[in-house]
Amino acid sequence: MADNHNIVFLNGQFMPISEAKISPMDRGFLFGDGIYEVVPSYKGKLVGFGLHIQRMQDGMNAIGIKLNKSVDDWRDIAQSLIEQNGKGNLGLYFHVSRGADIKRFHAYPDDIEATVFAYAFEIPEATVADKTLVKQFKVASTQDLRWKRCQIKSTSLLGNVMHFQQGHDAGVHETILYNQHNELTEASACNVFIVKNEVVITPPLDNQLLPGITRHMLLDILRKDGTLQVEERVISMNEVRAADELWITSSSKDIAPVVELDGKPVGNGKVGDIWQLAQTLYSANKHNY
Ligand SMILES: Cc1ncc(COP(=O)(O)O)c(C=O)c1O
């Protein structure tokens, strides 16, 4: 899929990316006033599609964007993008902004049409539950300085972008974040889990973190399997630093094992046995969602 031949969806039509144009008055451009999703597709099979679309709808409801599209409408767009862009491994990006007005005014205009954009991009092979093959992640940590509505998957991502850049500048893959009470929230583009004494622990859902679909599916899969104990509770950064294992999760990464935090080894500095078990279960069951 050469990028300039990429076929994208914009406001009801499919077209080459080079022909996709939006107004500079679009509120997505001026205010970051929009909601987005990224859904992974492996060889034409979408993972967690209904869950992703529900989260996008929740986001639109939260910010008052009205759009008449059903899950099936979105699925048709996804299938069409997959057919037109090859059946490899694709991330499907969906974006709804409030639309373009004739003036720049903060209040939501009543009578504009939302801008709907979707495109597909190549993603790596699905993570294989093999300690010797999996990519080992290094992360930095810093205080979470984003806004207080992190449960909304908003296109206003500057806070996340700046935190990601901190890690990038430090030569690591991600930046994990903690609030003013020294409690773990999430990472700039992932949710975070720790393992201590074989218990898998992640922060509870609230306004400090995105309700990740990978997080949701992983918790569900682990609870149904029952081998590992699972907890959703507040985690202090002291616990994170003393964890046996540290994972970051997202739709494009599955469960990514972290071996180094702020230049120090996590646990014994190697990919852990609990990761191996969790990723095995996740790989076996993720297509059921
Ligand atoms: C801030 C943030 N947290 C968590 C996630 C993980 O969410 P999901 O598992 O739905 O991809 C993402 C994904 O992009 C994210 O941007």
The ligand as an SDF file (V2000), in Angstrom:
LIG
                    3D

 16 16  0  0  0  0  0  0  0  0999 V2000
   -3.9870    7.8860   25.8490 C   0  0  0  0  0  0  0  0  0  0  0  0
   -4.2790    6.4730   25.4320 C   0  0  0  0  0  0  0  0  0  0  0  0
   -4.4850    5.5500   26.3870 N   0  0  0  0  0  0  0  0  0  0  0  0
   -4.7410    4.2730   26.0840 C   0  0  0  0  0  0  0  0  0  0  0  0
   -4.7820    3.8390   24.7580 C   0  0  0  0  0  0  0  0  0  0  0  0
   -5.0840    2.3980   24.4590 C   0  0  0  0  0  0  0  0  0  0  0  0
   -6.3810    2.2610   23.9500 O   0  0  0  0  0  0  0  0  0  0  0  0
   -6.8070    1.0590   23.0090 P   0  0  0  0  0  0  0  0  0  0  0  0
   -6.4530   -0.2060   23.7200 O   0  0  0  0  0  0  0  0  0  0  0  0
   -8.2640    1.2340   22.8420 O   0  0  0  0  0  0  0  0  0  0  0  0
   -6.0340    1.2240   21.7190 O   0  0  0  0  0  0  0  0  0  0  0  0
   -4.5860    4.7660   23.7350 C   0  0  0  0  0  0  0  0  0  0  0  0
   -4.6520    4.3300   22.3480 C   0  0  0  0  0  0  0  0  0  0  0  0
   -4.4110    5.0400   21.4190 O   0  0  0  0  0  0  0  0  0  0  0  0
   -4.3330    6.1190   24.0790 C   0  0  0  0  0  0  0  0  0  0  0  0
   -4.1260    7.0450   23.1240 O   0  0  0  0  0  0  0  0  0  0  0  0
  1  2  1  0
  2  3  1  0
  2 15  2  0
  3  4  2  0
  4  5  1  0
  5  6  1  0
  5 12  2  0
  6  7  1  0
  7  8  1  0
  8  9  2  0
  8 10  1  0
  8 11  1  0
 12 13  1  0
 12 15  1  0
 13 14  2  0
 15 16  1  0
M  END
$$$$
